[in-house]
């Protein structure tokens, strides 16, 4: 498990670096987005990954690694928006935004460690394309919960689904790094 923890941190660090640089470039302009808009952004990225996986080729320079990174970062933004609500202002300075980022990544990693223990690292035997499909399934669940005004009868809420998406995307990044090494 310690290898997974190290690989997880390395994958997340790449995401965090990009998030931090974009915060420097754009500020927290994303704060104006409703969670449903962020869900749609994640959905677009996951659909592009699936399209590239199925076609075996991409016409845009950015490959699937950058899309998985985007999925992680947009999922963190979604969790921040769930906690704080959207804002009409660019109201988070970069340090505060990084504090929120670290909080949610820490929660995701804790969840991963607990599930990884119980599932005995089964994700390592999965195909990356299956992780993509699981992300898309979670997104469809999120969209249904959003359509139900956030209410569920028996199922986990929005936050649990975003946390799972983060973890599936991190697993995909780890797998893709292992393939390219």
C-alpha positions in Angstrom: 0.0 0.0 0.0 2.9 2.4 0.7 3.8 2.3 -3.1 0.2 3.2 -3.9 0.4 6.1 -1.4 3.6 7.4 -3.0 2.2 7.0 -6.5 -1.0 8.7 -5.5 0.9 11.7 -4.1 3.0 12.0 -7.2 0.0 12.0 -9.5 -1.8 14.5 -7.3 1.2 16.8 -7.2 1.1 17.2 -11.0 -2.6 18.1 -10.7 -2.0 20.5 -7.8 0.8 22.3 -9.7 -1.5 22.9 -12.7 -4.3 24.1 -10.4 -1.9 26.4 -8.6 -0.6 27.9 -11.9 -4.1 28.4 -13.3 -5.1 30.1 -10.1 -2.2 32.5 -10.7 -3.2 33.0 -14.3 -7.0 33.2 -13.9 -7.7 33.6 -10.2 -10.8 31.9 -9.0 -13.0 32.8 -12.0 -14.4 29.2 -11.8 -16.2 30.3 -8.6 -19.0 31.7 -10.8 -19.8 28.2 -12.0 -22.6 26.2 -10.5 -21.8 22.6 -9.6 -23.9 21.4 -12.5 -21.7 23.4 -14.9 -18.6 21.8 -13.3 -20.2 18.4 -13.7 -20.7 19.1 -17.4 -17.0 20.1 -17.7 -15.9 16.8 -16.1 -18.3 14.9 -18.4 -16.9 16.5 -21.5 -13.4 15.5 -20.4 -14.4 11.9 -19.6 -16.3 11.6 -22.9 -13.2 12.8 -24.8 -11.1 10.2 -23.0 -13.5 7.5 -24.0 -13.6 8.7 -27.5 -9.8 8.6 -27.8 -9.7 5.2 -26.1 -12.2 3.8 -28.7 -10.8 5.5 -31.7 -7.2 5.0 -30.8 -6.2 8.5 -32.0 -6.6 12.1 -31.0 -6.8 15.1 -33.4 -6.0 17.6 -30.6 -2.5 17.7 -29.2 -3.5 17.2 -25.6 -3.8 13.5 -24.7 -5.8 11.7 -22.1 -3.3 12.4 -19.3 -4.2 16.1 -19.3 -7.9 15.2 -19.4 -7.6 13.0 -16.3 -5.8 15.9 -14.6 -8.6 18.2 -15.6 -11.1 15.7 -14.2 -9.3 15.7 -10.8 -9.1 19.5 -10.7 -12.7 20.1 -11.8 -13.8 17.5 -9.2 -12.0 19.4 -6.4 -13.6 22.7 -7.7 -17.0 20.9 -7.5 -16.4 19.9 -3.9 -15.3 23.4 -3.0 -18.5 24.8 -4.7 -20.7 22.2 -2.8 -19.1 23.5 0.4 -19.1 27.2 -0.3 -21.7 27.7 -3.0 -21.0 29.6 -6.2 -20.1 33.2 -6.1 -20.5 36.2 -8.5 -17.1 37.4 -7.4 -13.5 36.1 -7.8 -13.4 35.7 -4.1 -10.7 33.1 -3.3 -7.1 34.1 -3.2 -4.7 31.4 -4.4 -3.5 30.4 -1.0 -7.0 29.9 0.4 -8.0 28.0 -2.8 -5.0 25.7 -2.3 -6.0 25.1 1.3 -9.4 24.0 0.1 -7.7 21.9 -2.6 -5.5 20.2 -0.1 -8.4 19.5 2.2 -10.4 17.7 -0.4 -7.5 15.8 -1.9 -6.7 14.7 1.7 -10.3 13.4 2.1 -10.1 11.7 -1.3 -6.8 10.0 -0.4 -8.2 8.8 3.0 -11.2 7.3 1.2 -8.9 5.7 -1.3 -6.8 4.1 1.5 -9.8 2.7 3.2 -11.4 1.3 0.0 -8.0 0.1 -1.3 -7.5 -1.9 1.9 -10.9 -3.5 1.6 -10.7 -4.1 -2.2 -7.1 -5.3 -2.0 -5.9 -2.9 -4.8 -8.2 -4.5 -7.4 -7.9 -1.3 -9.5 -4.4 -2.4 -10.4 -5.9 -5.3 -12.4 -8.5 -3.1 -14.1 -8.2 -1.6 -17.6 -7.8 2.2 -17.7 -10.8 2.2 -20.0 -12.9 0.6 -17.2 -11.8 3.5 -14.9 -13.0 5.9 -17.6 -16.4 4.1 -17.7 -16.7 4.2 -13.9 -16.1 8.0 -14.0 -18.8 8.4 -16.7 -21.2 6.3 -14.6 -20.5 8.4 -11.5 -21.1 11.5 -13.6 -24.5 10.2 -14.8 -25.4 9.5 -11.1 -24.3 13.1 -10.2 -26.4 14.5 -13.0 -29.5 12.5 -11.8 -28.9 13.7 -8.2 -28.5 17.3 -9.4 -31.8 16.9 -11.4 -33.4 15.7 -8.1 -32.2 18.9 -6.4 -29.5 17.0 -4.5 -31.9 14.6 -2.8 -31.3 10.9 -2.6 -33.4 8.2 -1.0 -30.7 5.6 -0.3 -27.6 6.5 -2.3 -24.5 8.5 -1.5 -24.5 12.2 -2.1 -22.7 14.4 -4.6 -19.6 14.7 -2.5 -19.0 10.9 -2.3 -19.4 10.6 -6.1 -16.9 13.5 -6.8 -14.4 11.9 -4.3 -14.7 8.5 -6.1 -14.1 10.3 -9.5 -10.9 11.9 -8.1 -9.7 8.4 -7.0 -10.6 6.7 -10.3 -8.8 9.5 -12.2 -5.7 9.2 -10.0 -5.6 5.4 -10.5 -5.8 6.1 -14.3 -2.9 8.5 -14.1 -0.9 6.0 -12.1 -1.6 3.3 -14.7 -0.7 5.5 -17.6 2.5 6.5 -15.8 3.4 2.8 -15.4 2.7 2.1 -19.0 4.9 5.0 -20.2 7.8 4.2 -17.8 
